[in-house]
Structure formats: structure tokens, C-alpha cells
Amino acid sequence: MTERYFKRYRMEFDLRESSIPEGPLPEGFEWIPWDPALLEAHAITKAECFAGETDSILFPCLSHVSSCRRLMTDISSQSNFLPEATWLIQHPNQLADQPYCGTIQGMRRACRLGAVQNVGVTPEYRGLGLGTALVCQALRGYAEAGMHRVYLDVTASNLVAVTLYHKIGFRIRNTSYLAAAPQPIELS
């Protein structure tokens, strides 16, 4: 089996030089701030957001609820976890089994640098501006926490995300290539 390589961009937003766009939520949607009791909700939402996406190939920890639970436990237990930049979006469909449709987590890095983790919107709610709203809400949290710059990594082939981040004000700072583990071949 041959490894596949995926082009990735590191994009950065300078909180000192750029204003944070509004990025409002559509009517009926609500912001849910980080609470440790919501770890499972973040894990379920993350798994739904990344199911079948390229990033779940690159990062298998995004492909199942159990691995997303471990990831969220790891992220939220680190001393550099940033609750102010960690959010869920609750959708207005009260009859749905899963009340959340968007998730983002934030981390602190050295030198007043923030790191966006795992921006995700579930497929049925894409195209409503929720990704923009999530990133802008997280940027406000980074600013509140005293960060000067914020970065994220994105797969270059995810043109919707790259365009969204660019419109918000993120700029590509460098390019890298990440090898994905070979996928097993199923024999019938």
C-alpha cells in the first residue's frame, strides 16, 4: 500500500492588526460555552462533523465518537486549554436526538499565540454561516484571553474552509505535506 500525502496550510490571524468580523448566528441557533459536563456533546458533534471527511483519514481520532471522546479529554485536560475559545452551537430543531451542530476548541501556545482545534459543522447545517460564526466567536475568546495571534491548520483541498478562513482574515503562513496512513483493502 502506498502512502498518500495531503497538502496543508498553516493560516494565521493577527488580533492586533485585524478586526474580528461579526459572524452572527442565524436566528434560533445558540452559543453554548465550554463546560466540562459538555465533553461528550463536543465528542459526538465532532464525530458527526468529520465523518467521511478527508481530515478523518489524516487524523483517525476524528473518525469515531470513542476516539473523539479521548481527543476531547486530552485537549480539555491540558494546562494550555482555552475555554474562552471553545464552543458548541445548538440548533433550533428541538426534536433532534443530537441538539448540537457545530464545535470548536481553543488552545494557548507560546508567545501569546492561540491555536484553533477542530472547527466542525454537521453536514445538514453547512452553508448557513455557522463555520464563520464559530471561528469569529473563538477569535473573540482568544482576544479576551490576551492572545496576539491565532493560527489553524487546514487541508488545502478543503476549499470551502480555506476560503472561509481567508474571508475572515486568516493568511497562509506556510505549507506542509502530511502523510495519511494507507487504508486497508477489503477483499470480498
C-alpha positions in Angstrom: 0.0 0.0 0.0 1.2 3.5 -0.9 1.1 6.5 1.4 -1.0 9.4 0.3 0.3 12.9 1.0 -2.1 15.8 1.7 -1.1 19.5 1.3 -1.9 21.5 4.4 -1.8 25.2 5.1 -0.9 26.9 8.3 -3.1 30.1 8.4 -2.8 32.9 10.8 -4.9 35.8 12.1 -3.3 38.8 13.8 -5.6 40.0 16.5 -3.6 43.3 16.9 -3.8 44.3 13.2 -7.2 42.9 12.1 -10.7 43.4 13.5 -12.8 40.3 14.2 -15.7 40.1 11.8 -19.2 39.8 13.4 -20.0 36.3 12.3 -23.5 36.2 13.9 -25.5 33.1 14.4 -28.7 32.6 12.4 -32.0 33.1 14.3 -32.8 30.2 16.6 -29.2 28.9 17.0 -27.5 29.4 20.3 -23.9 29.6 21.7 -23.1 27.1 24.3 -19.8 27.9 26.2 -17.4 25.3 27.4 -18.4 23.3 30.4 -16.7 20.1 31.4 -20.1 18.4 31.5 -20.3 19.0 27.7 -17.3 16.9 26.9 -19.4 14.1 25.5 -21.5 16.6 23.4 -18.3 18.0 21.9 -17.1 14.5 21.1 -20.4 13.4 19.5 -20.7 16.6 17.5 -17.0 16.4 16.4 -17.5 12.8 15.2 -20.6 13.8 13.2 -18.8 16.8 11.7 -15.8 14.8 10.5 -17.4 11.5 9.4 -16.3 10.7 5.9 -14.2 13.9 5.6 -10.6 14.0 4.4 -9.5 15.0 7.9 -10.8 11.8 9.4 -8.4 10.0 7.1 -5.5 12.2 8.1 -6.5 12.1 11.8 -8.2 8.9 12.6 -9.0 10.2 16.0 -11.8 12.3 14.3 -13.5 9.2 12.8 -15.4 7.8 15.8 -17.2 9.0 18.8 -14.9 7.0 21.1 -11.7 8.5 19.7 -13.3 12.0 19.7 -14.1 11.5 23.4 -10.4 10.6 24.0 -9.3 13.6 22.0 -11.6 16.0 23.9 -10.5 14.5 27.2 -6.9 15.1 26.2 -7.5 18.6 24.8 -9.6 19.8 27.8 -7.2 18.4 30.4 -4.1 20.2 29.2 -2.9 23.3 31.1 -3.0 25.3 27.8 -6.6 24.5 27.0 -8.6 27.8 26.4 -12.2 27.5 27.5 -12.9 31.0 26.2 -12.3 29.8 22.6 -14.2 26.5 23.0 -17.8 26.5 21.9 -20.8 24.4 20.7 -23.6 25.7 18.6 -27.1 24.4 19.5 -29.5 24.2 16.6 -33.2 25.1 16.8 -34.6 21.6 16.0 -35.9 20.5 19.4 -36.9 17.1 18.1 -33.5 16.0 17.1 -31.6 13.4 19.0 -28.4 15.5 18.9 -29.0 19.1 19.8 -25.6 20.4 18.6 -24.4 21.2 15.1 -21.1 23.0 15.5 -18.0 22.7 17.6 -14.6 24.4 18.0 -11.8 24.1 20.6 -9.0 26.5 21.5 -5.5 26.1 22.9 -2.9 28.5 24.1 0.7 28.3 22.6 3.8 30.2 23.5 4.2 34.0 23.0 0.5 34.9 23.1 -0.3 32.6 20.3 -3.6 30.7 20.1 -4.3 27.5 18.2 -7.7 26.7 16.7 -8.6 23.0 17.1 -11.2 21.1 15.1 -13.6 23.5 13.6 -16.7 21.4 12.6 -20.2 21.9 11.4 -22.5 18.9 10.9 -23.4 18.3 7.2 -27.1 19.1 7.5 -26.3 22.6 8.8 -23.5 23.6 6.4 -23.9 26.7 4.2 -25.6 28.7 7.0 -22.6 30.7 8.1 -22.0 28.6 11.2 -18.3 27.9 10.4 -17.7 31.6 10.2 -19.6 32.2 13.4 -17.6 29.5 15.2 -14.2 30.9 14.2 -15.2 34.5 14.9 -16.6 33.5 18.4 -13.3 31.7 19.1 -11.3 34.7 17.9 -13.2 36.9 20.5 -12.3 34.3 23.2 -8.6 34.4 22.1 -8.6 38.2 22.3 -10.3 38.1 25.7 -7.5 35.8 26.9 -4.8 38.2 25.7 -3.6 36.3 22.6 -2.0 38.4 19.9 -2.1 35.9 17.0 -4.1 32.8 16.3 -3.3 30.0 13.9 -5.0 27.0 12.4 -4.1 24.2 10.1 -6.3 23.2 7.2 -6.2 20.7 4.4 -5.6 22.6 1.2 -8.2 20.6 -0.8 -10.9 21.8 1.6 -11.5 24.8 -0.5 -14.7 25.8 1.4 -12.7 26.0 4.7 -9.7 27.8 3.1 -12.0 30.4 1.5 -13.9 30.9 4.8 -10.7 31.4 6.8 -9.3 33.8 4.2 -12.6 35.9 4.2 -12.4 36.1 8.0 -8.8 37.5 7.7 -6.5 34.5 8.1 -3.5 34.4 5.9 -1.4 31.5 4.7 1.9 31.5 6.5 3.3 28.2 5.3 2.6 24.9 3.5 3.3 21.4 4.6 2.5 17.9 3.5 1.1 15.2 5.8 1.1 11.5 5.0 -2.1 9.6 5.6 -1.9 6.0 6.8 -2.6 3.6 4.0 -6.2 2.4 4.1 -6.7 -1.4 4.2 -8.0 -3.1 1.1 -11.2 -5.0 1.7 -11.5 -8.3 -0.1 -14.8 -9.7 -0.9 
